Amino acid sequence: MSSRTAVVEMDGLVLTDPAGGVVVDVPPVTGERGAVVALTGPSGIGKSTALRGMLGALPEGLTHRSGRVRVLGQEVLGLDPVRLRLLRRHHIALVDQDPAARLNPRMRVRHLLAELAVRPGLDELRRLLAEVRLPAGDELLARRPHQLSGGQQRRLALARALARRPDLLLLDEPTAGLDPSLGGEIGLLVRELADRHGMAVILASHDRDLVGRVADRVIELAPRTPAPAPGPAPVPGVGAGSGRTAPGTARSSPALAMRRLRARAGRRGRTILHDVELELGQGVAHAVIGPSGAGKTTLARAITGLHPHAEGVAELAGRPLPLRLARRTGEQRRLVQLVPQDPLGALNPVRTVGAVLARPMRLHRRADPADVPARVERLLADVALPAETAGRLPHELSGGQRQRVALARALAADPAVLVCDEVTSALDARTAHALMELLMRLREERGLTVVLVSHDLDLVARHCDTACAIDEGRISWAGQAGAVAERR
């Protein structure tokens, strides 16, 4: 085959809902060997569905009205299950938006790589790690997925995909949740892999910088009719480093305090966080920034009681807050909520969105049973999702839609402290801005304290009051959020 032989050809893909309305309308896409093709467009427009169409896996509940998809000359949407499974196993690899959800939590890195490697020897495993810019030593090979940062999990998922030596590599938001420097490295790596291995690469991304650096061709997916701006109207005076907080900030004790916080990867594992100090008032929006692997997600999990090997002192509104979730009261659990970086892994796959949102309301008695459906609908509207989303399952949603459902679920408990781990990483800039405006409005209305883990320094400077930078597990800088732009 020549270096530009087509590996995948999609001549347009149209999917409709049960009422016959067009839900997904993907224009023609062709991916050649050695070429990188980028799919862009707003959240929920069909980018992830297009990638899954190339796998022969279309969302349940939607009807395939038109369009054909061929991979290596085979029509995947009409292929029998055995041949489709062989095609996927040997020729196609997908790295989706939620890599942690696809990593067996009980397996170590060496086994996660070896189960897919063509030659599963130690040298090959180390080569795969080095190829995705991960340390290739025994220490990382012995870790389990929960002992990796979000960025490391994403690169491990990419290494697993490369272990198959695929002809077609599908990447769904490959830089989501990565700091800009690492995102740039991944972009250059994708470009290099396409050239070196002669793979066809199709990536779906909101990252315009990434697309501009690596893509040979860009295909924009757009709605058939102009969409209304999602989310509520901006709140005057909030954001842009204003430092304005909700009424009630002048309390005698901070809403949240963490003192001498230490965290380890295991009972005797390496130290991830070293004596971190954090004190936040009611209604404050505080950002946590820093490179991938620095300890930001571990801090988020420690605040919410989900990191099992944390030590130190935590207080909620001046009262002791146990660091382990199992030791917290039901009210303490309600008051501190996490919106995770990997929403697919955190949402029950067999429960509808409506059931997912209703559960915390019933568990924490936040609404009368008769009022729950109406409150679910209001929560969906708050995060710019239509009411019919309540009847869908998590895997039927785009990554951006799942992230908004995870936010709505946390809000359903009426928390006092909301910890958001890269909640805008899978959203286009317009939707990310609307989501942050929503958070700031809720902060204003409810006196909600927000801890935002983010790599988006512009977003931090615009919407947060204060910020701190974590580097190698220590706070290396703290100050006003408007100053983070100087740390580029």
MIDO-402345 format. One record per residue (C-alpha): residue in three letters; x, y, z. Coordinates in steps of 0.02 Angstrom, whole numbers, padded with zeros to 5 digits. Each point is the difference from the previous one (the first is absolute). Layout:
- res,x,y,z
- ALA,X,Y,Z
...
***
This chain:
- res,x,y,z
- MET,00000,00000,00000
- SER,00055,00179,-00029
- SER,00033,00119,00142
- ARG,-00167,00087,-00032
- THR,-00113,-00151,-00021
- ALA,-00170,00026,00081
- VAL,-00024,-00102,00158
- VAL,-00172,00067,00048
- GLU,-00137,00078,-00106
- MET,-00162,00069,00071
- ASP,-00112,00069,-00136
- GLY,-00113,00092,00122
- LEU,-00091,-00069,00151
- VAL,-00177,00050,00049
- LEU,-00083,-00068,00158
- THR,-00178,00038,00055
- ASP,-00096,-00014,00163
- PRO,-00161,-00103,00019
- ALA,-00103,00151,-00059
- GLY,00101,00012,-00161
- GLY,00098,00156,00048
- VAL,00181,00010,-00054
- VAL,00113,-00017,00152
- VAL,00168,-00026,-00085
- ASP,00050,00059,-00174
- VAL,00185,-00031,-00037
- PRO,00072,00061,-00166
- PRO,00113,-00112,-00106
- VAL,00164,-00049,00084
- THR,00149,-00087,-00080
- GLY,00157,-00052,00096
- GLU,00158,-00049,-00095
- ARG,00158,-00085,00061
- GLY,00117,00125,00078
- ALA,-00133,00136,00010
- VAL,-00082,00082,00152
- VAL,-00182,00055,-00024
- ALA,-00082,00106,00135
- LEU,-00187,00007,00036
- THR,-00051,00160,00089
- GLY,-00164,00080,00053
- PRO,-00102,00038,00157
- SER,-00031,-00127,00138
- GLY,-00133,-00129,-00042
- ILE,00006,00030,-00188
- GLY,00053,-00179,-00043
- LYS,00191,-00006,00001
- SER,00009,-00148,00119
- THR,-00141,-00087,-00093
- ALA,00098,00017,-00162
- LEU,00150,-00085,00080
- ARG,-00108,-00141,00066
- GLY,-00080,-00017,-00170
- MET,00173,-00043,-00066
- LEU,00002,-00139,00130
- GLY,-00171,-00061,-00058
- ALA,-00076,00049,00168
- LEU,-00145,00122,-00016
- PRO,-00098,00065,00152
- GLU,-00152,-00099,00056
- GLY,-00168,00081,-00027
- LEU,00052,00087,-00161
- THR,-00043,-00057,-00176
- HIS,00131,-00007,-00139
- ARG,-00086,00095,-00139
- SER,00142,00019,-00125
- GLY,00187,-00005,-00023
- ARG,00130,-00138,-00020
- VAL,00162,-00030,00093
- ARG,00142,-00103,-00074
- VAL,00160,-00048,00090
- LEU,00133,-00087,-00104
- GLY,-00134,-00029,-00130
- GLN,-00123,-00084,00119
- GLU,-00172,00074,00034
- VAL,00003,00004,00190
- LEU,-00183,00043,00028
- GLY,-00053,-00159,-00089
- LEU,00140,-00116,00056
- ASP,-00043,-00159,00093
- PRO,00052,-00001,00184
- VAL,00147,-00119,-00019
- ARG,00082,00094,-00144
- LEU,-00035,00167,00085
- ARG,00084,-00061,00159
- LEU,00154,-00056,-00098
- LEU,00008,00167,-00092
- ARG,-00005,00094,00164
- ARG,00126,-00113,00084
- HIS,00133,00009,-00134
- HIS,-00026,00162,-00096
- ILE,-00093,00134,00101
- ALA,00038,00080,00168
- LEU,-00102,00130,00095
- VAL,00056,00111,00143
- ASP,-00158,00081,00066
- GLN,-00032,00149,00113
- ASP,-00005,-00098,00162
- PRO,00156,-00109,-00002
- ALA,-00014,-00051,00183
- ALA,-00168,-00082,-00035
- ARG,00086,-00120,-00121
- LEU,00144,-00049,00115
- ASN,-00028,-00150,00113
- PRO,00031,00072,00174
- ARG,00068,-00167,00065
- MET,00134,-00018,-00133
- ARG,00173,00076,00007
- VAL,00070,00104,-00143
- ARG,00111,-00142,-00060
- HIS,-00149,-00117,-00018
- LEU,-00110,00133,-00081
- LEU,00132,00020,-00135
- ALA,00048,-00183,-00016
- GLU,-00178,-00058,-00034
- LEU,00000,00099,-00162
- ALA,00183,00003,-00054
- VAL,00050,-00097,-00154
- ARG,00161,-00048,00090
- PRO,-00037,00013,00188
- GLY,00180,-00005,00060
- LEU,00069,00127,00123
- ASP,00100,00093,-00133
- GLU,-00158,00025,-00105
- LEU,-00099,00062,00151
- ARG,00134,00126,00041
- ARG,00007,00055,-00181
- LEU,-00186,00032,-00001
- LEU,00011,00104,00159
- ALA,00145,00101,-00068
- GLU,-00094,00029,-00163
- VAL,-00140,00090,00094
- ARG,00123,00096,00111
- LEU,-00029,-00102,00158
- PRO,00141,-00060,00115
- ALA,00049,-00174,-00057
- GLY,00065,-00064,00167
- ASP,-00063,-00140,00110
- GLU,-00083,00121,00122
- LEU,-00131,00059,-00125
- LEU,-00023,-00174,-00074
- ALA,-00050,-00059,00174
- ARG,-00134,00134,00028
- ARG,-00187,-00022,-00020
- PRO,-00109,00126,-00095
- HIS,-00060,00092,00157
- GLN,00182,00036,00042
- LEU,00022,00099,-00162
- SER,-00049,00179,-00035
- GLY,-00134,00037,-00129
- GLY,00134,00047,-00126
- GLN,00096,-00160,00033
- GLN,-00159,-00104,-00019
- ARG,-00031,00083,-00168
- ARG,00176,-00038,-00060
- LEU,-00012,-00179,00063
- ALA,-00161,-00021,-00100
- LEU,00092,00066,-00153
- ALA,00143,-00123,00031
- ARG,-00126,-00143,00008
- ALA,-00074,00056,-00164
- LEU,00172,00005,-00082
- ALA,00040,-00173,00068
- ARG,-00117,-00071,-00131
- ARG,00094,00088,-00142
- PRO,-00165,00053,-00077
- ASP,-00031,00063,-00176
- LEU,-00131,00123,00065
- LEU,00022,00098,00162
- LEU,-00154,00092,00066
- LEU,00030,00133,00134
- ASP,-00143,00083,00093
- GLU,00059,00163,00081
- PRO,00179,-00064,00023
- THR,00059,00155,00095
- ALA,-00149,00018,00117
- GLY,00059,00024,00179
- LEU,00183,00027,-00049
- ASP,00101,00154,00037
- PRO,00046,00101,-00157
- SER,00180,-00058,-00007
- LEU,-00046,-00184,00011
- GLY,-00145,00027,-00120
- GLY,00127,00071,-00122
- GLU,00111,-00153,00024
- ILE,-00147,-00118,-00033
- GLY,-00043,00099,-00156
- LEU,00177,-00016,-00068
- LEU,-00001,-00184,00048
- VAL,-00161,-00032,-00097
- ARG,00075,00086,-00152
- GLU,00161,-00101,00017
- LEU,-00093,-00166,00021
- ALA,-00104,00029,-00156
- ASP,00157,00035,-00101
- ARG,00108,-00138,00076
- HIS,-00127,-00142,-00001
- GLY,-00103,00050,-00151
- MET,-00160,-00002,00103
- ALA,-00157,00094,-00044
- VAL,-00043,00110,00150
- ILE,-00174,00074,00026
- LEU,-00013,00113,00151
- ALA,-00149,00092,00074
- SER,00053,00155,00094
- HIS,-00051,00170,00065
- ASP,00184,00046,00017
- ARG,00027,00122,-00143
- ASP,00186,00012,00036
- LEU,00018,-00188,-00013
- VAL,-00100,-00008,-00160
- GLY,00102,00141,-00078
- ARG,00164,-00086,00043
- VAL,-00033,-00179,-00052
- ALA,-00146,-00015,-00121
- ASP,00022,-00021,-00187
- ARG,-00186,00031,-00023
- VAL,-00137,00072,00111
- ILE,-00184,-00046,-00014
- GLU,-00122,00113,00093
- LEU,-00160,-00078,00064
- ALA,-00137,00129,00019
- PRO,-00184,-00003,00051
- ARG,-00127,00011,-00141
- THR,-00076,00155,00079
- PRO,00081,00130,00113
- ALA,-00002,-00059,00180
- PRO,-00049,00115,00143
- ALA,00137,00047,00120
- PRO,00006,-00134,00136
- GLY,-00016,00034,00183
- PRO,-00058,00151,00100
- ALA,00044,00180,-00031
- PRO,00163,00063,00077
- VAL,-00007,00076,00172
- PRO,00063,00180,-00001
- GLY,00157,00027,00102
- VAL,00047,-00185,00016
- GLY,00157,-00064,-00082
- ALA,00144,00093,-00082
- GLY,00092,-00010,00165
- SER,-00131,00109,00084
- GLY,00020,-00088,00167
- ARG,-00186,00025,00035
- THR,-00077,-00137,00105
- ALA,-00172,-00043,00062
- PRO,-00082,00078,00152
- GLY,00058,-00078,00162
- THR,00187,-00005,-00037
- ALA,00043,00090,00162
- ARG,-00016,-00155,00107
- SER,00106,-00032,00153
- SER,00069,-00162,-00073
- PRO,00045,-00052,-00178
- ALA,-00122,-00107,-00099
- LEU,00141,-00123,-00034
- ALA,00173,-00020,00077
- MET,00134,-00132,-00034
- ARG,00154,00006,00109
- ARG,00161,-00102,-00013
- LEU,-00084,-00110,-00129
- ARG,00107,-00145,-00056
- ALA,-00049,-00137,-00122
- ARG,00086,-00158,-00058
- ALA,-00027,-00112,-00151
- GLY,-00024,-00146,00120
- ARG,00024,-00040,00183
- ARG,00189,-00005,-00027
- GLY,00003,00076,-00174
- ARG,00080,00159,-00064
- THR,-00058,00166,00070
- ILE,-00115,00096,-00118
- LEU,-00043,00151,00108
- HIS,00119,00080,00127
- ASP,-00077,00104,00142
- VAL,-00126,00093,-00108
- GLU,-00089,00146,00083
- LEU,-00166,00066,-00066
- GLU,-00125,00120,00079
- LEU,-00153,00060,-00096
- GLY,-00143,00113,00052
- GLN,-00182,-00025,-00042
- GLY,-00041,00048,-00179
- VAL,00181,00002,-00058
- ALA,00050,-00073,-00168
- HIS,00176,-00069,00019
- ALA,00100,-00076,-00143
- VAL,00132,-00136,00014
- ILE,00122,00002,-00146
- GLY,00161,-00090,-00042
- PRO,00074,-00129,-00120
- SER,-00075,-00172,-00028
- GLY,00052,-00121,00137
- ALA,00035,00138,00127
- GLY,-00135,-00059,00122
- LYS,-00151,00108,-00046
- THR,-00123,-00144,-00018
- THR,00066,-00080,00160
- LEU,-00037,00164,00091
- ALA,-00176,00001,-00072
- ARG,-00029,-00179,00057
- ALA,00073,00033,00173
- ILE,-00119,00147,00026
- THR,-00148,-00111,-00045
- GLY,00060,-00146,00107
- LEU,00038,-00115,-00146
- HIS,00189,-00018,00019
- PRO,00028,-00145,00121
- HIS,00177,00046,00053
- ALA,-00013,00181,00056
- GLU,00053,00076,00165
- GLY,-00018,00171,00078
- VAL,-00138,00112,00067
- ALA,-00157,00048,-00095
- GLU,-00140,00116,00056
- LEU,-00169,00041,-00073
- ALA,-00075,00164,00065
- GLY,00116,-00010,00150
- ARG,-00044,-00178,00048
- PRO,00111,-00154,-00022
- LEU,-00022,-00088,-00165
- PRO,00065,-00180,-00009
- LEU,00117,-00029,-00147
- ARG,-00079,-00170,-00037
- LEU,-00172,-00001,-00078
- ALA,-00056,-00151,00102
- ARG,00023,00101,00161
- ARG,-00099,00151,-00058
- THR,-00180,00025,00049
- GLY,-00135,00000,-00133
- GLU,-00013,00188,00015
- GLN,00188,00022,-00022
- ARG,-00006,-00108,-00156
- ARG,-00141,00105,-00070
- LEU,00088,00165,00034
- VAL,00162,-00045,-00093
- GLN,-00028,-00063,-00177
- LEU,00120,-00047,-00141
- VAL,-00023,00021,-00186
- PRO,00131,-00123,-00066
- GLN,00113,00011,-00150
- ASP,-00065,-00166,-00071
- PRO,-00192,00011,00009
- LEU,-00030,-00162,-00096
- GLY,00086,-00100,00137
- ALA,-00099,00092,00134
- LEU,-00176,-00018,-00074
- ASN,-00096,-00162,00021
- PRO,-00004,-00072,-00177
- VAL,-00169,-00087,00021
- ARG,-00095,00147,00076
- THR,-00079,00138,-00101
- VAL,00057,00178,00025
- GLY,-00164,00037,00088
- ALA,00030,-00141,00124
- VAL,00180,00057,00027
- LEU,-00056,00176,00043
- ALA,-00147,-00056,00107
- ARG,00105,-00112,00112
- PRO,00094,00136,00098
- MET,-00163,00097,00022
- ARG,-00081,-00151,00081
- LEU,00156,-00056,00094
- HIS,00025,00171,00079
- ARG,-00186,00045,00007
- ARG,00020,00156,-00107
- ALA,-00172,-00010,-00082
- ASP,-00171,-00075,00030
- PRO,-00026,-00156,-00107
- ALA,-00135,00086,-00103
- ASP,00118,00144,-00040
- VAL,00149,-00105,-00057
- PRO,-00042,-00010,-00187
- ALA,-00022,00189,-00012
- ARG,00163,00030,00094
- VAL,00092,-00121,-00116
- GLU,-00063,00101,-00147
- ARG,00058,00163,00080
- LEU,00173,-00072,00035
- LEU,00017,-00055,-00181
- ALA,-00050,00173,-00059
- ASP,00128,00077,00119
- VAL,00139,-00098,-00086
- ALA,-00067,00034,-00176
- LEU,-00072,-00173,-00034
- PRO,-00176,-00031,-00070
- ALA,-00132,-00082,00108
- GLU,00000,-00158,-00106
- THR,00177,-00036,00059
- ALA,-00081,-00070,00158
- GLY,-00050,-00157,-00095
- ARG,00172,-00038,-00072
- LEU,00141,-00109,00065
- PRO,00177,00069,00028
- HIS,00078,-00092,-00148
- GLU,-00128,00082,-00115
- LEU,00069,00173,00039
- SER,00151,00092,-00064
- GLY,00146,00030,00117
- GLY,-00051,00181,00025
- GLN,-00179,-00050,00038
- ARG,00059,-00130,00128
- GLN,00107,00132,00084
- ARG,-00151,00114,00018
- VAL,-00104,-00145,00071
- ALA,00137,-00031,00129
- LEU,-00008,00184,00049
- ALA,-00190,-00007,00014
- ARG,00011,-00155,00110
- ALA,00118,00090,00120
- LEU,-00115,00152,00005
- ALA,-00150,-00112,00037
- ALA,00068,-00025,00177
- ASP,00001,00189,00035
- PRO,00184,00001,00053
- ALA,00093,00136,00093
- VAL,00167,-00045,-00081
- LEU,00012,-00055,-00181
- VAL,00165,-00075,-00060
- CYS,00012,00002,-00190
- ASP,00140,-00102,-00081
- GLU,00027,00061,-00179
- VAL,-00188,00021,-00029
- THR,00024,00101,-00161
- SER,00134,-00109,-00080
- ALA,-00122,-00090,-00116
- LEU,-00101,00155,-00046
- ASP,00018,00123,-00142
- ALA,00048,00176,00051
- ARG,-00177,00069,-00014
- THR,-00078,-00137,00106
- ALA,00144,00005,00125
- HIS,-00028,00187,00023
- ALA,-00188,-00028,00026
- LEU,00035,-00137,00127
- MET,00118,00111,00098
- GLU,-00129,00140,-00002
- LEU,-00122,-00125,00074
- LEU,00122,-00046,00139
- MET,00031,00182,00039
- ARG,-00187,00035,00006
- LEU,-00025,-00145,00121
- ARG,00144,00062,00104
- GLU,-00085,00170,00008
- GLU,-00173,-00068,00040
- ARG,00046,-00139,00122
- GLY,00163,00059,00077
- LEU,00078,-00154,-00081
- THR,00187,-00023,00023
- VAL,00079,-00064,-00161
- VAL,00167,-00088,-00017
- LEU,00044,-00007,-00184
- VAL,00140,-00111,-00064
- SER,00044,00064,-00173
- HIS,00136,00021,-00129
- ASP,-00096,00141,-00086
- LEU,00087,00154,00068
- ASP,-00111,00122,-00094
- LEU,-00155,-00082,00075
- VAL,00079,00006,00173
- ALA,00047,00184,-00016
- ARG,-00174,00045,-00061
- HIS,-00108,-00095,00124
- CYS,00097,-00035,00161
- ASP,00049,00109,00147
- THR,00157,-00086,00061
- ALA,00115,-00137,-00062
- CYS,00145,-00110,00051
- ALA,00126,-00097,-00103
- ILE,00052,-00177,00047
- ASP,00168,-00066,-00059
- GLU,00064,-00172,00051
- GLY,-00127,-00009,00140
- ARG,00038,00168,00079
- ILE,-00085,00169,-00014
- SER,00129,00102,-00095
- TRP,-00103,00159,-00019
- ALA,-00161,00077,00066
- GLY,-00084,00165,-00040
- GLN,-00138,00089,-00095
- ALA,-00071,-00097,-00146
- GLY,00023,00147,-00118
- ALA,00189,-00024,00017
- VAL,00004,-00177,-00071
- ALA,00018,00066,-00178
- GLU,00176,00054,00049
- ARG,00045,-00182,00035
- ARG,-00010,-00060,-00180
***
